[in-house]
Amino acid sequence: MRIVQIYSRHGCHLCEIAVNVLETMQSELNFEIEEIFIDGSADLESKYGDQVPVIQIDHVQHDFFAVDPVRFRKAMAARD
């Protein structure tokens, strides 16, 4: 099963929206969501701080700031 990682911050409304969009496609595309909060991690904040939410598919960066369902579906299909 694929893993979709979302690097996030607590209280980030864009992050909450991205998770909600991913959840609507989760059963259709058969993937797990792993939300990783960057708060308090100097390394993660340095790497992703200005771009959250950052979405990765199987540890490969897909997108940031938002989830475009059409683009996400295409990326998932390309990994088949």
C-alpha distances in whole Angstrom, upper triangle without the diagonal:
4,7,10,13,16,19,22,25,27,29,27,28,26,23,23,23,20,18,19,19,15,15,17,14,11,11,12,10,7,6,7,11,12,16,18,22,24,27,29,28,30,28,25,28,29,26,25,28,29,26,24,22,20,17,14,11,9,13,15,17,17,20,22,24,23,20,21,19,20,19,16,15,17,15,12,13,15,12,11
4,7,10,13,16,19,23,24,26,25,25,23,20,21,21,17,16,18,17,13,14,16,13,10,12,12,9,7,5,6,9,10,14,16,20,21,25,27,25,27,25,22,25,26,23,22,25,26,23,21,19,16,13,11,7,6,10,11,14,13,16,18,21,19,17,18,16,18,16,13,13,14,12,9,12,13,9,10
4,6,10,13,15,19,21,23,21,22,20,17,18,18,15,13,16,15,11,13,15,13,10,13,14,11,9,6,5,6,7,10,12,16,18,21,23,22,24,22,19,21,23,20,18,21,23,20,18,16,14,10,8,6,5,8,10,12,12,14,16,19,17,15,17,16,18,17,13,14,16,13,11,14,15,12,13
4,7,10,13,16,18,20,18,19,16,14,15,15,11,10,13,12,9,11,13,11,10,13,14,11,10,7,6,5,6,8,10,14,16,19,22,20,22,20,17,19,21,18,16,18,20,16,14,12,10,7,6,5,6,8,9,10,9,11,13,15,14,12,14,13,16,14,11,12,14,11,10,14,14,12,14
4,6,9,13,15,18,16,17,15,12,13,14,11,10,13,13,10,12,15,14,12,16,17,15,14,10,8,6,5,6,7,10,12,15,18,16,19,16,13,15,17,15,13,15,17,14,12,10,8,6,5,6,7,7,9,9,10,11,11,13,13,12,15,15,18,16,13,15,17,14,13,17,17,15,18
4,6,10,12,14,12,13,11,8,10,11,8,8,11,12,10,12,15,14,13,17,18,16,16,13,11,7,6,5,6,8,10,13,16,15,17,16,12,13,16,13,11,13,14,11,8,6,5,5,6,9,11,10,11,10,10,10,9,10,10,10,14,15,18,16,13,16,18,15,15,19,19,18,20
4,7,10,13,11,13,11,8,11,13,10,10,14,15,13,15,18,18,17,21,22,20,20,16,14,11,9,6,5,6,6,10,13,12,13,12,9,10,12,10,7,9,11,9,6,5,5,7,8,12,13,11,12,10,12,11,9,10,12,13,16,18,20,18,16,19,21,18,18,22,22,21,23
4,7,9,7,10,9,6,8,11,9,9,13,14,13,15,18,19,18,22,23,22,21,18,16,12,10,7,6,5,6,8,12,12,14,14,10,10,13,12,9,9,11,9,6,5,7,9,12,15,16,15,16,14,14,13,10,10,11,13,17,18,22,20,18,21,23,20,21,24,25,24,26
4,6,5,9,9,7,9,12,12,12,15,17,16,18,21,22,21,25,26,25,25,21,19,15,13,9,8,5,6,6,10,11,13,14,10,9,13,13,10,9,11,10,7,8,10,13,15,18,20,18,19,17,18,16,13,12,14,16,20,21,25,23,21,24,26,24,24,28,29,27,30
4,6,9,11,8,9,13,13,12,15,17,17,18,21,22,22,25,27,26,26,23,20,16,14,11,10,7,8,7,11,13,15,17,14,12,16,17,14,12,14,14,11,11,14,16,18,21,22,21,23,20,21,19,16,15,16,18,22,23,26,26,23,26,29,27,27,30,31,30,32
4,6,9,8,8,11,13,13,14,17,18,18,20,23,22,26,27,27,27,24,22,18,17,13,13,10,12,10,14,16,18,20,17,15,18,19,16,14,15,15,11,12,15,17,20,23,25,24,25,22,22,20,17,14,15,18,21,23,26,26,24,27,29,28,28,31,32,31,34
4,6,5,6,9,10,11,13,15,16,17,19,21,21,24,26,25,25,23,21,17,16,12,13,10,11,11,14,16,18,19,15,14,17,17,13,11,12,11,8,8,12,14,18,21,23,21,22,19,19,16,13,11,12,14,18,20,23,22,21,24,26,25,25,29,29,29,31
4,5,5,6,9,10,11,12,14,15,17,19,20,23,24,24,25,22,21,17,17,14,15,13,15,15,18,20,21,22,19,17,20,20,16,14,14,13,10,9,13,15,18,21,24,23,23,20,19,17,13,10,11,13,16,18,21,21,20,23,25,24,24,28,29,29,31
4,5,5,6,9,10,11,12,14,16,17,18,22,22,22,23,21,19,16,16,13,14,13,14,15,19,20,21,21,18,16,19,18,14,13,12,10,8,7,10,12,16,18,21,20,20,17,16,13,10,7,7,10,13,15,18,17,16,20,22,21,21,25,26,26,28
4,5,5,6,9,10,11,12,14,16,16,20,21,20,21,18,16,13,12,9,11,10,12,13,17,17,19,19,15,15,17,16,12,12,12,10,7,5,8,10,13,16,18,18,18,15,15,12,10,8,8,10,13,15,18,17,16,19,21,20,20,23,24,24,26
4,5,5,6,9,10,11,13,15,15,18,20,20,20,18,16,13,13,10,12,12,14,15,19,20,22,22,18,18,21,20,16,16,16,14,11,9,12,12,16,18,20,20,21,18,17,15,13,11,10,11,14,15,19,19,17,19,22,21,21,24,26,25,27
4,5,5,6,9,10,11,13,14,17,18,18,19,18,17,14,15,13,15,15,17,18,22,22,24,24,20,20,23,21,17,17,17,14,11,9,12,12,16,17,20,21,21,18,16,14,12,10,8,8,11,12,16,16,14,17,20,19,19,22,24,24,26
4,5,5,6,9,10,11,12,16,16,16,17,15,14,11,12,11,13,14,15,17,21,21,23,22,18,18,21,19,15,16,16,13,10,7,9,9,12,14,17,17,17,14,13,11,9,8,6,6,9,10,14,13,11,14,17,16,16,19,21,20,23
4,5,5,6,9,10,10,14,15,15,15,13,11,8,10,8,11,12,15,17,20,21,23,22,19,19,22,20,16,17,18,15,12,9,11,10,12,13,16,16,17,16,14,13,12,11,9,9,12,12,15,15,13,15,18,17,16,20,21,21,22
4,5,5,6,9,10,13,14,14,15,14,13,11,13,12,15,16,19,20,24,24,26,26,22,22,25,23,20,20,21,18,15,12,14,13,15,16,19,20,20,19,17,15,15,13,11,10,12,11,15,16,14,15,19,18,17,20,23,22,23
4,5,5,7,9,12,12,12,14,13,13,11,14,13,16,18,20,22,26,26,28,27,23,23,26,23,20,21,21,17,15,12,13,12,14,15,18,19,19,17,15,13,13,12,9,7,8,7,11,12,10,12,15,15,14,17,19,20,21
4,5,5,6,10,10,10,11,9,10,8,11,11,14,16,19,21,25,24,26,25,21,22,25,22,19,21,21,17,15,12,12,10,12,11,14,16,16,15,13,12,13,13,10,7,9,8,12,12,9,10,14,13,12,15,17,17,18
4,5,5,8,10,10,10,9,9,8,11,12,15,17,20,22,26,26,28,27,23,24,27,25,22,23,23,20,17,15,15,13,15,14,16,18,19,18,16,16,16,16,13,11,13,11,14,15,12,13,17,16,14,17,20,19,20
4,6,8,8,10,11,11,12,11,15,15,19,21,24,26,29,29,31,30,27,27,30,28,24,25,26,22,20,17,18,15,17,16,19,21,21,20,18,17,18,17,14,11,12,9,13,15,12,12,16,16,14,17,20,19,20
4,6,5,6,8,9,10,11,14,15,19,21,24,26,30,29,31,30,26,28,30,27,24,26,26,22,20,17,17,14,15,14,16,18,19,18,15,16,17,18,14,11,11,8,11,12,9,9,12,13,11,13,16,16,16
4,6,5,6,6,7,8,12,14,17,20,23,25,28,28,30,29,25,27,29,26,24,26,26,23,20,17,17,14,14,13,14,17,18,18,16,17,18,19,16,13,14,11,14,15,11,11,14,14,11,14,17,15,16
4,6,5,7,9,11,15,17,20,23,26,29,32,31,34,32,29,30,33,30,27,29,30,27,24,21,21,18,18,15,17,20,21,21,19,20,22,23,19,16,17,14,16,17,14,12,16,16,13,14,18,17,16
4,6,9,11,13,17,19,22,25,28,31,34,33,35,34,30,32,34,31,28,30,30,27,25,22,21,18,18,15,17,20,21,21,18,20,22,22,19,16,15,12,13,15,12,10,13,14,11,12,15,15,14
4,6,10,11,15,17,21,24,26,29,32,31,33,31,28,29,31,28,26,28,28,25,23,20,19,15,15,12,14,17,17,18,15,17,20,21,18,14,14,11,12,13,10,8,11,11,8,9,12,12,11
4,7,10,13,16,19,23,25,28,31,30,32,30,27,29,31,28,26,28,29,26,23,21,20,16,15,12,13,16,17,18,17,19,21,22,20,16,17,14,16,16,13,11,14,13,10,11,14,13,12
4,7,10,13,16,19,22,25,27,26,28,26,23,26,27,24,22,25,26,23,20,18,17,13,12,9,10,13,14,16,14,16,18,20,18,15,16,14,16,16,12,12,14,13,9,12,14,12,12
4,6,10,13,16,19,22,24,23,26,24,21,23,26,23,21,23,25,22,19,16,16,13,12,10,10,12,15,16,15,17,18,19,18,15,18,16,18,18,14,14,17,15,12,16,17,15,16
4,6,10,13,16,18,21,20,23,21,18,20,23,20,18,20,21,18,15,13,13,10,10,10,10,12,14,14,14,15,15,16,15,13,16,15,18,17,13,15,18,15,13,17,19,16,18
4,6,10,13,15,18,17,20,18,15,17,20,18,16,18,20,17,14,12,12,10,10,10,10,11,13,14,14,15,15,16,16,15,18,18,21,19,16,18,20,17,16,19,21,18,20
4,6,10,12,15,14,17,16,13,15,17,16,13,15,17,15,11,10,10,9,10,12,13,12,15,14,15,14,14,14,14,14,18,18,21,20,17,19,21,19,18,22,23,21,23
4,6,9,11,11,14,13,9,11,14,13,11,12,15,14,11,10,10,10,11,13,14,12,14,14,15,15,14,15,16,16,20,21,23,22,19,22,23,21,20,24,24,22,25
4,6,8,9,12,12,9,9,13,12,10,10,13,13,10,10,11,12,14,16,17,15,17,16,17,17,14,15,16,17,21,22,25,24,21,24,26,23,23,27,27,25,28
4,6,6,8,8,5,6,9,9,8,8,11,11,9,10,10,13,14,17,18,15,17,16,18,16,14,15,17,18,22,24,27,25,22,26,27,24,25,28,28,26,29
4,6,8,10,8,7,11,12,10,9,12,13,11,12,14,16,18,21,22,19,21,19,21,20,17,17,19,21,25,26,29,28,25,29,30,28,28,32,32,30,33
4,6,9,8,8,11,13,12,11,14,16,14,16,17,19,20,23,24,21,23,21,24,22,20,20,22,24,28,30,33,31,29,32,33,31,31,34,34,32,35
4,5,5,6,8,10,10,10,14,15,14,15,15,18,18,21,21,18,20,19,22,21,19,19,22,24,27,29,32,30,27,31,32,29,29,33,32,30,33
4,6,5,6,9,10,9,13,15,14,16,16,19,20,23,23,19,21,20,22,21,19,20,23,25,28,31,33,30,29,32,33,30,30,34,33,31,35
4,6,5,6,9,9,13,14,14,16,15,17,17,20,20,16,18,17,20,19,18,19,22,24,27,29,31,28,27,30,30,27,28,31,30,28,32
4,5,5,6,7,11,11,10,12,11,14,14,17,17,14,15,14,17,16,14,16,18,20,23,25,28,25,23,27,27,24,25,28,28,26,29
4,5,5,4,8,10,9,12,12,15,16,20,20,17,18,16,18,17,14,15,18,20,24,26,28,26,24,28,29,26,27,30,30,28,31
4,6,6,8,10,11,14,13,16,17,20,21,18,18,16,19,17,15,16,19,22,25,27,29,27,25,29,29,26,28,31,30,29,32
4,6,8,9,10,12,10,13,14,17,18,14,14,12,15,14,12,14,17,19,22,25,26,23,22,26,26,23,24,27,26,25,28
4,6,5,6,8,7,10,12,16,17,14,14,11,13,12,9,11,14,16,19,22,24,21,20,23,24,21,22,26,25,24,27
4,6,6,9,9,13,15,19,20,17,17,15,16,14,11,11,15,17,20,23,25,23,22,26,26,24,25,29,28,27,30
4,6,9,10,13,16,19,22,19,18,15,16,13,10,9,13,16,19,22,24,22,21,25,25,23,25,28,28,27,31
4,6,6,10,12,16,18,16,15,12,12,9,6,6,10,13,15,18,20,18,17,21,22,19,21,25,24,24,27
3,5,8,11,15,17,15,15,12,12,10,6,6,9,11,15,17,20,18,16,20,21,19,20,24,24,23,26
4,6,10,13,16,14,14,11,11,8,5,5,7,9,13,15,18,16,14,18,19,17,18,22,22,21,24
4,7,10,13,11,10,7,8,6,4,6,8,9,12,15,17,14,13,16,17,15,16,20,19,18,22
4,7,10,9,8,6,6,5,6,8,8,8,11,12,14,12,10,13,14,12,12,16,16,15,18
4,6,5,5,4,5,7,9,12,12,11,13,14,16,13,10,13,14,10,11,14,14,12,16
4,5,5,6,6,9,12,15,14,12,14,13,15,12,9,11,12,8,8,11,11,9,12
4,6,8,9,13,15,18,18,16,17,17,18,16,13,14,15,11,10,13,13,10,12
4,6,9,12,13,17,17,16,18,19,20,17,14,16,17,13,13,16,15,12,15
4,6,9,12,16,16,15,16,17,18,15,13,15,14,11,11,14,13,11,14
4,6,8,12,13,12,14,15,16,13,11,14,14,11,12,15,14,13,17
4,7,11,10,9,10,12,13,9,8,11,11,8,10,13,12,12,15
4,7,7,7,9,11,12,9,9,12,12,10,12,15,15,15,18
4,6,7,10,13,15,12,11,15,16,14,16,19,19,19,22
4,7,10,13,15,13,13,17,18,16,18,21,21,22,25
4,6,9,12,11,10,14,15,14,16,19,19,20,23
4,6,9,8,7,10,12,11,13,15,16,17,19
4,6,5,6,9,10,11,12,14,15,17,19
4,6,5,6,9,10,10,12,14,15,17
4,5,5,6,9,10,11,12,15,16
4,6,5,6,9,10,11,13,15
4,5,5,6,9,10,11,13
4,5,5,6,9,10,11
4,5,5,6,9,10
4,5,5,7,9
4,5,5,7
4,5,5
4,6
4
